[in-house]
Amino acid sequence: MKIQKSLKSLIRSGVILAFLFSSSFSAFGQAFPDKPINIYVGFAAGATTDLSARALGHGLEKVLGVPVVVENKAGGAATVCAALVASKKPDGYTLGVVSTGVISVRPHMFKLAYDPMKDFTLIAQYSRYIGAVTVLSESPFKTIHEFIAHAKANPGLSYSSPGMYTQQMLATELFRQCKGLEFKHVPTKGGAEACTQLLGKHVNFMAGAGLHIQYVKQGVMRMLAVFNADKRDPNYPDVPTLKELGCEDAPALGYLVIGPKGLPDPIYKKLSEAIRQVTEGSDFQKSLGHLEIPYDYKDRGQLEKDVLVEYEFYKTFLEKMGVKKE
């Protein structure tokens, strides 16, 4: 009898402790946030990642009721930013906006300061990166076929990209291999700098990463082919895809919102719900429309599946390219 009473007492105590813990944890989640949130962006200021992240931060301020500070931490194709986020306390006050490539591409190339599969909480994706073989409008090339003919006759054309082994660079390499061309790659720290390289005529063409669209609309640049796409962009119906040219294309990577591993579930839910609310709103949708990047929302469950598919594709592709992990 005494043993049974003791067990019952322990059970009751355990239930009470569990209730108190869950209640206090729930209250903690409800209290979040009560101070500014920092969002680090993995690419340079002025690029589509930066501009869309700032639009997201502005919307989150309204929804969550606290300041949201957006800061650029460019370098290493967003791995510098990812490592910074991974090192922070999982309290919801440090987030990152990076490419899914920090999980699916860069681990095959570099010894990283984080474990791509263990050190993050995947919160949401709100768009996907697009790209294009892009030239200045004054260029004599009106079509991709004219460009290919010239590139074959003049090996070594130079091109800028948002960074080494970004999806735009990899898609351009697939195009190069497919058509038997030779290019000189000039990596930069983001789409804005890649555009500057082309605008300054320091390169012959650019692997556009989204920001090029603004210059296309202004009549300054011309797209010859799009990549990271299964079909033509309805806004530019005359521009073919790499797949139409008979070439393999790199899967599109996403604009990914991450937090450190171990983000408490109540905080994760509040953040993910707020991000969905903001990104589905008309203001954010207008921002994406201005940048001409597609809305492509994915929750954590879908992301955990898709990044594994991307991971395997890029692992195989980089091995074929002979890329050695540095």
Contacts in CASP RR format, 6 or more apart in sequence:
PFRMAT RR
TARGET T0000
AUTHOR 0000-0000-0000
METHOD contacts of the structure
MODEL  1
MKIQKSLKSLIRSGVILAFLFSSSFSAFGQAFPDKPINIYVGFAAGATTD
LSARALGHGLEKVLGVPVVVENKAGGAATVCAALVASKKPDGYTLGVVST
GVISVRPHMFKLAYDPMKDFTLIAQYSRYIGAVTVLSESPFKTIHEFIAH
AKANPGLSYSSPGMYTQQMLATELFRQCKGLEFKHVPTKGGAEACTQLLG
KHVNFMAGAGLHIQYVKQGVMRMLAVFNADKRDPNYPDVPTLKELGCEDA
PALGYLVIGPKGLPDPIYKKLSEAIRQVTEGSDFQKSLGHLEIPYDYKDR
GQLEKDVLVEYEFYKTFLEKMGVKKE
25 264 0 8 1.000
25 266 0 8 1.000
26 266 0 8 1.000
28 264 0 8 1.000
28 266 0 8 1.000
29 264 0 8 1.000
29 266 0 8 1.000
29 267 0 8 1.000
29 270 0 8 1.000
30 266 0 8 1.000
32 91 0 8 1.000
32 92 0 8 1.000
32 266 0 8 1.000
32 267 0 8 1.000
32 270 0 8 1.000
33 64 0 8 1.000
33 65 0 8 1.000
33 66 0 8 1.000
33 92 0 8 1.000
33 93 0 8 1.000
34 66 0 8 1.000
35 66 0 8 1.000
35 93 0 8 1.000
36 66 0 8 1.000
36 67 0 8 1.000
36 68 0 8 1.000
36 69 0 8 1.000
36 93 0 8 1.000
37 60 0 8 1.000
37 64 0 8 1.000
37 66 0 8 1.000
37 67 0 8 1.000
37 68 0 8 1.000
37 69 0 8 1.000
37 92 0 8 1.000
37 93 0 8 1.000
37 94 0 8 1.000
37 95 0 8 1.000
38 68 0 8 1.000
38 69 0 8 1.000
38 71 0 8 1.000
38 93 0 8 1.000
38 94 0 8 1.000
38 95 0 8 1.000
39 53 0 8 1.000
39 56 0 8 1.000
39 57 0 8 1.000
39 68 0 8 1.000
39 69 0 8 1.000
39 70 0 8 1.000
39 71 0 8 1.000
39 95 0 8 1.000
39 96 0 8 1.000
39 97 0 8 1.000
40 71 0 8 1.000
40 72 0 8 1.000
40 73 0 8 1.000
40 81 0 8 1.000
40 84 0 8 1.000
40 85 0 8 1.000
40 94 0 8 1.000
40 95 0 8 1.000
40 96 0 8 1.000
40 97 0 8 1.000
41 49 0 8 1.000
41 50 0 8 1.000
41 53 0 8 1.000
41 70 0 8 1.000
41 71 0 8 1.000
41 72 0 8 1.000
41 73 0 8 1.000
41 74 0 8 1.000
41 81 0 8 1.000
41 96 0 8 1.000
41 97 0 8 1.000
41 98 0 8 1.000
42 49 0 8 1.000
42 72 0 8 1.000
42 73 0 8 1.000
42 74 0 8 1.000
42 75 0 8 1.000
42 78 0 8 1.000
42 80 0 8 1.000
42 81 0 8 1.000
42 82 0 8 1.000
42 96 0 8 1.000
42 97 0 8 1.000
42 98 0 8 1.000
42 99 0 8 1.000
43 49 0 8 1.000
43 50 0 8 1.000
43 72 0 8 1.000
43 74 0 8 1.000
43 75 0 8 1.000
43 78 0 8 1.000
43 99 0 8 1.000
43 162 0 8 1.000
43 189 0 8 1.000
43 190 0 8 1.000
43 191 0 8 1.000
44 50 0 8 1.000
44 72 0 8 1.000
44 74 0 8 1.000
44 189 0 8 1.000
44 190 0 8 1.000
44 191 0 8 1.000
44 192 0 8 1.000
44 193 0 8 1.000
45 72 0 8 1.000
45 192 0 8 1.000
46 191 0 8 1.000
46 192 0 8 1.000
46 211 0 8 1.000
47 162 0 8 1.000
47 190 0 8 1.000
47 191 0 8 1.000
47 192 0 8 1.000
47 209 0 8 1.000
47 211 0 8 1.000
48 129 0 8 1.000
48 191 0 8 1.000
48 209 0 8 1.000
48 210 0 8 1.000
48 211 0 8 1.000
48 291 0 8 1.000
48 293 0 8 1.000
49 97 0 8 1.000
49 98 0 8 1.000
49 99 0 8 1.000
49 255 0 8 1.000
50 70 0 8 1.000
50 72 0 8 1.000
50 192 0 8 1.000
51 287 0 8 1.000
51 291 0 8 1.000
52 97 0 8 1.000
52 126 0 8 1.000
52 127 0 8 1.000
52 255 0 8 1.000
52 287 0 8 1.000
52 288 0 8 1.000
52 291 0 8 1.000
52 293 0 8 1.000
53 70 0 8 1.000
53 97 0 8 1.000
53 255 0 8 1.000
54 70 0 8 1.000
55 283 0 8 1.000
55 284 0 8 1.000
55 287 0 8 1.000
55 288 0 8 1.000
56 97 0 8 1.000
56 126 0 8 1.000
56 257 0 8 1.000
56 275 0 8 1.000
56 278 0 8 1.000
56 279 0 8 1.000
56 284 0 8 1.000
57 68 0 8 1.000
57 70 0 8 1.000
57 278 0 8 1.000
58 68 0 8 1.000
58 283 0 8 1.000
59 68 0 8 1.000
59 278 0 8 1.000
59 283 0 8 1.000
59 284 0 8 1.000
60 68 0 8 1.000
60 274 0 8 1.000
60 275 0 8 1.000
60 278 0 8 1.000
61 67 0 8 1.000
61 68 0 8 1.000
62 278 0 8 1.000
63 274 0 8 1.000
63 277 0 8 1.000
63 278 0 8 1.000
64 270 0 8 1.000
64 274 0 8 1.000
73 80 0 8 1.000
73 81 0 8 1.000
73 84 0 8 1.000
74 80 0 8 1.000
74 81 0 8 1.000
74 189 0 8 1.000
74 190 0 8 1.000
75 81 0 8 1.000
75 189 0 8 1.000
76 106 0 8 1.000
76 110 0 8 1.000
76 163 0 8 1.000
76 164 0 8 1.000
77 99 0 8 1.000
77 101 0 8 1.000
77 102 0 8 1.000
77 105 0 8 1.000
77 106 0 8 1.000
77 162 0 8 1.000
77 163 0 8 1.000
77 164 0 8 1.000
77 165 0 8 1.000
77 166 0 8 1.000
78 98 0 8 1.000
78 99 0 8 1.000
78 101 0 8 1.000
78 102 0 8 1.000
78 106 0 8 1.000
79 102 0 8 1.000
79 106 0 8 1.000
79 110 0 8 1.000
79 112 0 8 1.000
79 113 0 8 1.000
81 96 0 8 1.000
81 98 0 8 1.000
81 102 0 8 1.000
82 96 0 8 1.000
82 98 0 8 1.000
82 102 0 8 1.000
82 112 0 8 1.000
82 114 0 8 1.000
82 120 0 8 1.000
82 258 0 8 1.000
83 112 0 8 1.000
83 113 0 8 1.000
83 114 0 8 1.000
85 94 0 8 1.000
85 95 0 8 1.000
85 96 0 8 1.000
85 98 0 8 1.000
85 120 0 8 1.000
85 258 0 8 1.000
85 259 0 8 1.000
85 260 0 8 1.000
86 113 0 8 1.000
86 114 0 8 1.000
86 119 0 8 1.000
86 120 0 8 1.000
86 260 0 8 1.000
86 261 0 8 1.000
87 113 0 8 1.000
87 114 0 8 1.000
87 260 0 8 1.000
88 94 0 8 1.000
88 259 0 8 1.000
88 260 0 8 1.000
89 260 0 8 1.000
90 121 0 8 1.000
90 259 0 8 1.000
90 260 0 8 1.000
90 261 0 8 1.000
90 262 0 8 1.000
90 263 0 8 1.000
90 264 0 8 1.000
91 264 0 8 1.000
91 267 0 8 1.000
92 259 0 8 1.000
92 263 0 8 1.000
92 267 0 8 1.000
92 271 0 8 1.000
94 259 0 8 1.000
94 260 0 8 1.000
95 123 0 8 1.000
95 257 0 8 1.000
95 258 0 8 1.000
95 259 0 8 1.000
95 271 0 8 1.000
96 257 0 8 1.000
96 258 0 8 1.000
96 259 0 8 1.000
97 255 0 8 1.000
97 256 0 8 1.000
97 257 0 8 1.000
97 258 0 8 1.000
98 256 0 8 1.000
98 258 0 8 1.000
99 105 0 8 1.000
99 129 0 8 1.000
99 166 0 8 1.000
99 167 0 8 1.000
99 253 0 8 1.000
99 254 0 8 1.000
99 255 0 8 1.000
99 256 0 8 1.000
100 125 0 8 1.000
100 253 0 8 1.000
100 254 0 8 1.000
100 256 0 8 1.000
100 303 0 8 1.000
100 306 0 8 1.000
100 307 0 8 1.000
100 310 0 8 1.000
101 167 0 8 1.000
101 253 0 8 1.000
101 254 0 8 1.000
101 310 0 8 1.000
101 314 0 8 1.000
102 116 0 8 1.000
102 256 0 8 1.000
103 116 0 8 1.000
103 117 0 8 1.000
103 120 0 8 1.000
103 256 0 8 1.000
103 307 0 8 1.000
103 310 0 8 1.000
103 311 0 8 1.000
104 116 0 8 1.000
104 253 0 8 1.000
104 307 0 8 1.000
104 310 0 8 1.000
104 311 0 8 1.000
104 313 0 8 1.000
104 314 0 8 1.000
105 165 0 8 1.000
105 166 0 8 1.000
105 167 0 8 1.000
105 170 0 8 1.000
105 253 0 8 1.000
105 310 0 8 1.000
105 314 0 8 1.000
105 318 0 8 1.000
106 112 0 8 1.000
106 116 0 8 1.000
106 165 0 8 1.000
107 116 0 8 1.000
107 311 0 8 1.000
108 314 0 8 1.000
108 315 0 8 1.000
108 318 0 8 1.000
108 319 0 8 1.000
108 323 0 8 1.000
108 325 0 8 1.000
109 165 0 8 1.000
109 318 0 8 1.000
109 323 0 8 1.000
109 325 0 8 1.000
109 326 0 8 1.000
110 325 0 8 1.000
110 326 0 8 1.000
111 325 0 8 1.000
111 326 0 8 1.000
114 120 0 8 1.000
116 311 0 8 1.000
118 261 0 8 1.000
119 260 0 8 1.000
119 261 0 8 1.000
120 258 0 8 1.000
120 259 0 8 1.000
120 260 0 8 1.000
120 261 0 8 1.000
121 258 0 8 1.000
121 259 0 8 1.000
121 260 0 8 1.000
121 261 0 8 1.000
121 262 0 8 1.000
121 263 0 8 1.000
121 268 0 8 1.000
121 300 0 8 1.000
122 256 0 8 1.000
122 258 0 8 1.000
122 300 0 8 1.000
122 301 0 8 1.000
122 303 0 8 1.000
122 304 0 8 1.000
122 307 0 8 1.000
123 257 0 8 1.000
123 258 0 8 1.000
123 259 0 8 1.000
123 263 0 8 1.000
123 268 0 8 1.000
123 271 0 8 1.000
123 272 0 8 1.000
123 275 0 8 1.000
123 300 0 8 1.000
124 256 0 8 1.000
124 257 0 8 1.000
124 272 0 8 1.000
124 275 0 8 1.000
124 276 0 8 1.000
124 279 0 8 1.000
124 297 0 8 1.000
124 298 0 8 1.000
124 299 0 8 1.000
124 300 0 8 1.000
124 303 0 8 1.000
125 254 0 8 1.000
125 255 0 8 1.000
125 256 0 8 1.000
125 257 0 8 1.000
125 296 0 8 1.000
125 297 0 8 1.000
125 298 0 8 1.000
125 303 0 8 1.000
126 255 0 8 1.000
126 257 0 8 1.000
126 275 0 8 1.000
126 279 0 8 1.000
126 284 0 8 1.000
126 295 0 8 1.000
126 296 0 8 1.000
126 297 0 8 1.000
127 254 0 8 1.000
127 255 0 8 1.000
127 288 0 8 1.000
127 293 0 8 1.000
127 294 0 8 1.000
127 295 0 8 1.000
127 296 0 8 1.000
128 228 0 8 1.000
128 252 0 8 1.000
128 253 0 8 1.000
128 254 0 8 1.000
128 255 0 8 1.000
128 293 0 8 1.000
128 294 0 8 1.000
128 296 0 8 1.000
129 167 0 8 1.000
129 168 0 8 1.000
129 209 0 8 1.000
129 210 0 8 1.000
129 228 0 8 1.000
129 252 0 8 1.000
129 253 0 8 1.000
129 254 0 8 1.000
129 255 0 8 1.000
129 293 0 8 1.000
130 209 0 8 1.000
130 210 0 8 1.000
130 226 0 8 1.000
130 228 0 8 1.000
130 229 0 8 1.000
130 233 0 8 1.000
130 252 0 8 1.000
130 293 0 8 1.000
130 294 0 8 1.000
131 167 0 8 1.000
131 168 0 8 1.000
131 171 0 8 1.000
131 207 0 8 1.000
131 208 0 8 1.000
131 209 0 8 1.000
131 210 0 8 1.000
131 212 0 8 1.000
131 226 0 8 1.000
131 227 0 8 1.000
131 228 0 8 1.000
131 229 0 8 1.000
132 207 0 8 1.000
132 208 0 8 1.000
132 210 0 8 1.000
132 212 0 8 1.000
132 223 0 8 1.000
132 224 0 8 1.000
132 225 0 8 1.000
132 226 0 8 1.000
132 227 0 8 1.000
132 239 0 8 1.000
133 144 0 8 1.000
133 147 0 8 1.000
133 172 0 8 1.000
133 175 0 8 1.000
133 205 0 8 1.000
133 206 0 8 1.000
133 207 0 8 1.000
133 208 0 8 1.000
133 223 0 8 1.000
133 224 0 8 1.000
133 225 0 8 1.000
133 227 0 8 1.000
134 198 0 8 1.000
134 205 0 8 1.000
134 206 0 8 1.000
134 207 0 8 1.000
134 208 0 8 1.000
134 212 0 8 1.000
134 216 0 8 1.000
134 221 0 8 1.000
134 222 0 8 1.000
134 223 0 8 1.000
134 224 0 8 1.000
135 141 0 8 1.000
135 147 0 8 1.000
135 198 0 8 1.000
135 204 0 8 1.000
135 205 0 8 1.000
135 206 0 8 1.000
135 221 0 8 1.000
135 222 0 8 1.000
135 224 0 8 1.000
136 198 0 8 1.000
136 199 0 8 1.000
136 201 0 8 1.000
136 220 0 8 1.000
136 221 0 8 1.000
136 222 0 8 1.000
137 219 0 8 1.000
137 220 0 8 1.000
137 221 0 8 1.000
137 222 0 8 1.000
139 205 0 8 1.000
139 222 0 8 1.000
140 146 0 8 1.000
140 150 0 8 1.000
141 147 0 8 1.000
141 150 0 8 1.000
141 222 0 8 1.000
141 224 0 8 1.000
142 222 0 8 1.000
143 224 0 8 1.000
144 224 0 8 1.000
144 225 0 8 1.000
144 240 0 8 1.000
144 245 0 8 1.000
147 205 0 8 1.000
147 224 0 8 1.000
148 179 0 8 1.000
148 181 0 8 1.000
150 157 0 8 1.000
151 157 0 8 1.000
151 179 0 8 1.000
151 181 0 8 1.000
151 182 0 8 1.000
151 183 0 8 1.000
152 179 0 8 1.000
152 180 0 8 1.000
152 181 0 8 1.000
155 181 0 8 1.000
155 182 0 8 1.000
156 182 0 8 1.000
156 183 0 8 1.000
156 184 0 8 1.000
157 181 0 8 1.000
157 182 0 8 1.000
157 183 0 8 1.000
157 184 0 8 1.000
157 204 0 8 1.000
157 205 0 8 1.000
158 183 0 8 1.000
158 184 0 8 1.000
158 185 0 8 1.000
158 186 0 8 1.000
158 202 0 8 1.000
158 203 0 8 1.000
158 204 0 8 1.000
158 205 0 8 1.000
159 172 0 8 1.000
159 183 0 8 1.000
159 184 0 8 1.000
159 185 0 8 1.000
159 186 0 8 1.000
159 203 0 8 1.000
159 204 0 8 1.000
159 205 0 8 1.000
159 206 0 8 1.000
159 207 0 8 1.000
160 186 0 8 1.000
160 187 0 8 1.000
160 188 0 8 1.000
160 193 0 8 1.000
160 194 0 8 1.000
160 195 0 8 1.000
160 197 0 8 1.000
160 198 0 8 1.000
160 202 0 8 1.000
160 203 0 8 1.000
160 206 0 8 1.000
160 207 0 8 1.000
161 168 0 8 1.000
161 169 0 8 1.000
161 172 0 8 1.000
161 185 0 8 1.000
161 186 0 8 1.000
161 187 0 8 1.000
161 188 0 8 1.000
161 194 0 8 1.000
161 206 0 8 1.000
161 207 0 8 1.000
161 208 0 8 1.000
161 209 0 8 1.000
162 168 0 8 1.000
162 169 0 8 1.000
162 187 0 8 1.000
162 188 0 8 1.000
162 189 0 8 1.000
162 190 0 8 1.000
162 191 0 8 1.000
162 193 0 8 1.000
162 194 0 8 1.000
162 207 0 8 1.000
162 208 0 8 1.000
162 209 0 8 1.000
163 169 0 8 1.000
163 187 0 8 1.000
163 188 0 8 1.000
163 189 0 8 1.000
163 190 0 8 1.000
163 194 0 8 1.000
164 185 0 8 1.000
164 187 0 8 1.000
165 318 0 8 1.000
165 323 0 8 1.000
166 187 0 8 1.000
166 207 0 8 1.000
166 209 0 8 1.000
167 228 0 8 1.000
167 250 0 8 1.000
167 251 0 8 1.000
167 252 0 8 1.000
167 253 0 8 1.000
168 207 0 8 1.000
168 208 0 8 1.000
168 209 0 8 1.000
168 227 0 8 1.000
168 228 0 8 1.000
169 185 0 8 1.000
169 187 0 8 1.000
169 207 0 8 1.000
170 250 0 8 1.000
170 314 0 8 1.000
170 317 0 8 1.000
171 207 0 8 1.000
171 227 0 8 1.000
171 228 0 8 1.000
171 242 0 8 1.000
171 249 0 8 1.000
171 250 0 8 1.000
172 183 0 8 1.000
172 185 0 8 1.000
172 207 0 8 1.000
172 227 0 8 1.000
173 321 0 8 1.000
174 227 0 8 1.000
174 242 0 8 1.000
174 247 0 8 1.000
174 248 0 8 1.000
174 249 0 8 1.000
174 250 0 8 1.000
174 317 0 8 1.000
175 181 0 8 1.000
175 225 0 8 1.000
175 227 0 8 1.000
175 242 0 8 1.000
175 245 0 8 1.000
175 247 0 8 1.000
176 182 0 8 1.000
176 183 0 8 1.000
178 242 0 8 1.000
178 245 0 8 1.000
178 246 0 8 1.000
178 247 0 8 1.000
178 248 0 8 1.000
179 245 0 8 1.000
179 247 0 8 1.000
186 197 0 8 1.000
186 202 0 8 1.000
186 203 0 8 1.000
188 194 0 8 1.000
188 196 0 8 1.000
188 197 0 8 1.000
190 209 0 8 1.000
191 208 0 8 1.000
191 209 0 8 1.000
191 210 0 8 1.000
191 211 0 8 1.000
191 212 0 8 1.000
192 211 0 8 1.000
194 206 0 8 1.000
194 207 0 8 1.000
194 208 0 8 1.000
194 209 0 8 1.000
194 211 0 8 1.000
195 206 0 8 1.000
195 208 0 8 1.000
195 211 0 8 1.000
195 212 0 8 1.000
195 215 0 8 1.000
197 203 0 8 1.000
197 206 0 8 1.000
198 205 0 8 1.000
198 206 0 8 1.000
198 221 0 8 1.000
199 215 0 8 1.000
199 220 0 8 1.000
205 224 0 8 1.000
206 212 0 8 1.000
206 221 0 8 1.000
210 291 0 8 1.000
210 292 0 8 1.000
210 293 0 8 1.000
211 291 0 8 1.000
212 221 0 8 1.000
212 223 0 8 1.000
213 291 0 8 1.000
213 292 0 8 1.000
213 293 0 8 1.000
214 291 0 8 1.000
214 292 0 8 1.000
215 221 0 8 1.000
216 222 0 8 1.000
216 223 0 8 1.000
216 236 0 8 1.000
217 292 0 8 1.000
223 236 0 8 1.000
223 239 0 8 1.000
224 239 0 8 1.000
225 239 0 8 1.000
225 240 0 8 1.000
225 241 0 8 1.000
225 242 0 8 1.000
225 245 0 8 1.000
226 232 0 8 1.000
226 233 0 8 1.000
226 236 0 8 1.000
226 239 0 8 1.000
226 240 0 8 1.000
226 241 0 8 1.000
226 242 0 8 1.000
227 241 0 8 1.000
227 242 0 8 1.000
227 249 0 8 1.000
227 250 0 8 1.000
228 249 0 8 1.000
228 250 0 8 1.000
228 251 0 8 1.000
228 252 0 8 1.000
228 253 0 8 1.000
229 241 0 8 1.000
229 242 0 8 1.000
229 249 0 8 1.000
229 252 0 8 1.000
230 241 0 8 1.000
230 243 0 8 1.000
231 241 0 8 1.000
232 239 0 8 1.000
232 240 0 8 1.000
232 241 0 8 1.000
232 244 0 8 1.000
233 239 0 8 1.000
235 292 0 8 1.000
241 249 0 8 1.000
242 248 0 8 1.000
242 249 0 8 1.000
243 249 0 8 1.000
250 313 0 8 1.000
250 314 0 8 1.000
250 317 0 8 1.000
251 309 0 8 1.000
251 310 0 8 1.000
251 313 0 8 1.000
253 310 0 8 1.000
254 296 0 8 1.000
255 293 0 8 1.000
256 303 0 8 1.000
257 275 0 8 1.000
263 271 0 8 1.000
268 300 0 8 1.000
272 299 0 8 1.000
272 300 0 8 1.000
276 297 0 8 1.000
276 299 0 8 1.000
278 284 0 8 1.000
279 285 0 8 1.000
279 295 0 8 1.000
279 297 0 8 1.000
280 297 0 8 1.000
285 295 0 8 1.000
288 294 0 8 1.000
288 295 0 8 1.000
298 306 0 8 1.000
END
